C-alpha cells in the first residue's frame, strides 16, 4: 500500500502545478505508398502521416530516452492492405477498444465514442460519468490491478486495439499481444513537457478511431483557451509575481517538480515565481527538508500539497509543514475539488487534456483579479469556508 501511495504521490507532484492539412508539405514514400506528414504544434513524441486510404502513426518517444520508434498503420474502410511490417496494423472502423490510463478516457468522451470502451484496469479510478454509465450497464470489463496481470482477459475480450501507457510495466506483454493478433499501441503523452503537448495526443487517438478531424477541432479549442488565459498573466511585472512552494515530504525527502516539467511550465504561464526554478529537470527534484525550509519558508503560496482534506490533517501527518508561511496563512491549495463516483481524482484523468482549466485555476489562485468571475475547477483551498 505504501508503494502505491508513493507512486500516486510522485504522479501528483509531476501533474501539479499537473492541423489542418494545408500546412503539410513533407511527403515520403514508405513501403511502396506515398505519405504526407501532418504538422503538429506542440507534441514531439509522435508523428502523423496520411496516404491514400491509410494513416501512419510513429511514436518517436514512447518513454524518456527511448531508443526505438514504434510504427502503426491505420487502414480506412475498404483500403488495400500494403506490404511491410508494422508494430501494429489497425483496420477502421473500430468498435471495441481497451485503455489502460485514465488520461485516455477524456479522449473518448470528447470524440463521442465512449461506447467503444470494453475494458479498463481498476474501474474505481475513473471519473467520467459517461464511462460510469457503461460500467453500470456491465459493458466495461474490470481488468483488475493492471492489464499486465490480466493479459488473458484482454485476449478473451479481443479488442480492435489496446492503448498502453509506458509508465507501467506493460511493455513486456507487447509480444504476447502481437501473437494473439491484438494491436497494441503505445501512448507516451506523459513525456511531453509543454502543457499543450500532452493535450495534442488527442489527435493520435483520433486517428486510431477514425476521428482525426474531430480531434483537431477539440484540440484547437483547448489551445485557444490556454493561450488566451496565458496572455492574461503576460503583463504582470516580475516584481509582482507571488512566490510558490510545491511538493511534499516522503521519508525525509521533499519531492518537487523539476523546473522544466509540465507542471512547472503551467505554473510559470500562470504568473507564479516558482521557488525551485533552479532545480533543472522534467521529473521530480529530490530535496532535503533543510534546503526547502531555507528557500521556501516565506513562500506566498503552497500549490500541490498532495490530497490532504484539510490543514489539520496535513499538519498532523507531518508537523514540519506548520513552519511554512503559506501553511500558517492558509494559502495551501490541492487538486482535490472533483472526485469520481468511486473516489478517483478528476485532475488525474482530465488534467492532461485540459491544461487550460489548470492554468485558469492557477491564475485565479495567484492573481484573482485577472479572472474575477471564474470559479476553480480542479483546485480548492484547504479549509476554505464554503
C-alpha positions, -999 to 999 in steps of 0.1 A, spaced: 0 0 0 29 24 8 44 18 -26 10 26 -43 7 57 -23 42 68 -31 36 63 -69 4 83 -66 23 109 -47 50 112 -74 24 114 -101 5 142 -82 37 162 -79 46 159 -116 10 167 -126 9 197 -103 11 227 -105 -4 188 -134 -37 209 -384 -52 214 -408 -38 196 -438 -29 229 -456 3 231 -436 15 197 -446 43 198 -471 65 169 -463 60 138 -484 76 104 -483 72 70 -499 73 42 -473 67 5 -481 56 15 -516 29 41 -507 31 78 -505 26 97 -473 21 133 -464 32 143 -429 9 164 -409 24 192 -388 19 191 -350 21 223 -330 34 212 -296 37 174 -293 72 160 -301 67 123 -292 47 112 -322 41 119 -358 10 116 -381 12 109 -418 -16 104 -443 -17 84 -475 -44 72 -499 -68 54 -477 -44 50 -448 -26 67 -420 7 61 -403 15 69 -367 50 69 -354 57 71 -316 92 86 -316 94 90 -278 74 62 -261 93 69 -228 121 92 -217 153 84 -236 135 57 -257 159 43 -283 134 30 -308 104 41 -329 70 23 -329 51 25 -362 14 18 -366 -6 16 -398 -43 25 -398 -63 15 -428 -95 32 -437 -126 12 -446 -121 -9 -478 -85 3 -481 -60 -21 -496 -35 -37 -472 0 -27 -482 32 -48 -479 56 -44 -450 59 -50 -412 45 -26 -386 43 -28 -348 6 -28 -352 -19 -26 -381 -55 -14 -374 -85 -16 -397 -111 11 -394 -139 13 -383 -131 0 -348 -159 -10 -324 -141 -24 -293 -111 -9 -276 -92 -12 -242 -75 17 -225 -50 14 -196 -47 50 -183 -74 74 -170 -58 102 -190 -70 84 -222 -107 83 -210 -114 120 -219 -104 114 -255 -133 91 -259 -158 114 -242 -147 144 -262 -148 125 -295 -182 110 -286 -171 74 -288 -173 64 -251 -194 33 -261 -163 17 -277 -146 11 -244 -149 -25 -233 -121 -29 -207 -100 -9 -182 -78 -18 -152 -92 -7 -119 -125 9 -127 -126 28 -94 -100 53 -107 -124 65 -134 -142 98 -130 -161 101 -163 -198 99 -159 -203 87 -194 -179 58 -187 -197 50 -154 -229 47 -173 -213 19 -193 -198 4 -162 -232 3 -145 -246 -14 -176 -219 -41 -173 -204 -31 -206 -168 -24 -194 -147 -53 -180 -126 -46 -149 -91 -58 -157 -81 -56 -120 -48 -41 -108 -34 -38 -143 -37 -53 -178 -3 -69 -173 -18 -92 -147 -48 -99 -168 -35 -104 -203 -57 -134 -207 -88 -113 -201 -76 -88 -228 -71 -117 -252 -106 -130 -244 -122 -96 -250 -105 -95 -284 -104 -57 -288 -97 -39 -321 -68 -23 -303 -55 -17 -268 -36 15 -258 -7 11 -234 10 37 -213 47 33 -208 45 44 -172 37 9 -162 53 -25 -169 30 -34 -198 58 -33 -225 68 -68 -217 34 -80 -229 36 -65 -263 50 -97 -279 22 -118 -263 -5 -94 -276 11 -95 -310 10 -133 -310 -27 -131 -301 -32 -107 -331 -43 -78 -308 -29 -45 -320 -12 -28 -290 -4 9 -294 19 29 -271 9 63 -258 38 83 -245 19 116 -237 34 119 -202 69 125 -217 57 158 -233 66 188 -211 48 216 -230 13 218 -214 -4 217 -248 19 189 -260 1 163 -239 -33 176 -249 -23 173 -286 -22 135 -282 -59 135 -288 -50 137 -325 -31 104 -320 -62 88 -305 -84 105 -332 -65 87 -360 -69 54 -343 -106 59 -340 -112 74 -375 -119 107 -358 -89 128 -367 -108 159 -379 -130 159 -347 -98 156 -326 -83 187 -344 -114 207 -336 -113 197 -299 -76 204 -296 -79 238 -313 -105 249 -287 -82 239 -258 -52 256 -274 -73 288 -279 -85 289 -243 -50 281 -230 -33 309 -250 -60 334 -241 -55 327 -204 -17 328 -207 -19 363 -222 -37 375 -191 -6 369 -169 19 381 -195 15 417 -184 23 411 -148 56 427 -136 82 402 -124 83 421 -91 46 413 -86 49 375 -91 40 357 -59 64 330 -47 51 294 -49 62 263 -30 53 229 -43 58 193 -33 56 173 -1 78 152 22 81 114 19 105 96 42 125 128 48 129 136 11 110 165 -4 97 157 -39 90 187 -61 85 192 -98 117 200 -118 117 234 -133 114 221 -168 84 198 -160 49 200 -174 35 213 -141 62 239 -135 56 252 -170 19 257 -163 28 275 -131 51 299 -149 25 306 -175 1 314 -147 24 341 -133 39 323 -104 75 326 -92 84 290 -86 107 287 -56 126 257 -71 132 272 -105 169 264 -102 161 227 -99 165 216 -135 149 186 -150 115 173 -162 110 148 -133 109 152 -96 136 170 -78 146 153 -45 155 178 -19 162 177 18 140 194 43 166 219 54 171 232 19 134 235 13 129 253 47 157 278 39 144 286 4 106 283 8 99 293 44 83 327 33 67 314 1 33 331 -5 15 300 -18 18 263 -15 2 246 -45 1 209 -50 1 196 -14 -9 160 -22 -45 152 -14 -49 162 23 -86 170 31 -77 199 54 -48 218 71 -52 200 104 -48 166 88 -19 179 67 -1 193 98 -7 162 119 7 139 92 39 160 91 44 186 119 73 202 99 47 216 74 35 240 100 67 261 98 59 275 64 43 309 60 19 295 33 6 269 58 2 294 86 -17 319 63 -39 292 48 -26 297 13 -25 259 6 -42 246 -25 -48 210 -35 -62 195 -68 -89 175 -50 -121 195 -57 -136 170 -81 -137 132 -75 -153 105 -95 -180 83 -81 -155 58 -66 -131 84 -53 -108 88 -83 -95 124 -88 -107 140 -119 -74 160 -120 -55 129 -129 -80 119 -156 -88 152 -173 -57 173 -165 -36 162 -195 -64 170 -219 -75 203 -203 -43 222 -193 -64 254 -200 -85 246 -169 -54 240 -147 -39 273 -160 -71 292 -152 -72 277 -117 -37 288 -110 -43 323 -124 -74 325 -102 -53 315 -72 -23 337 -78 -39 367 -95 -77 366 -87 -83 400 -102 -75 387 -137 -104 362 -136 -130 378 -114 -159 356 -125 -140 323 -128 -146 295 -103 -119 270 -95 -123 237 -113 -97 212 -101 -81 231 -72 -95 240 -38 -81 259 -9 -77 238 22 -101 249 50 -118 274 27 -152 283 41 -179 275 15 
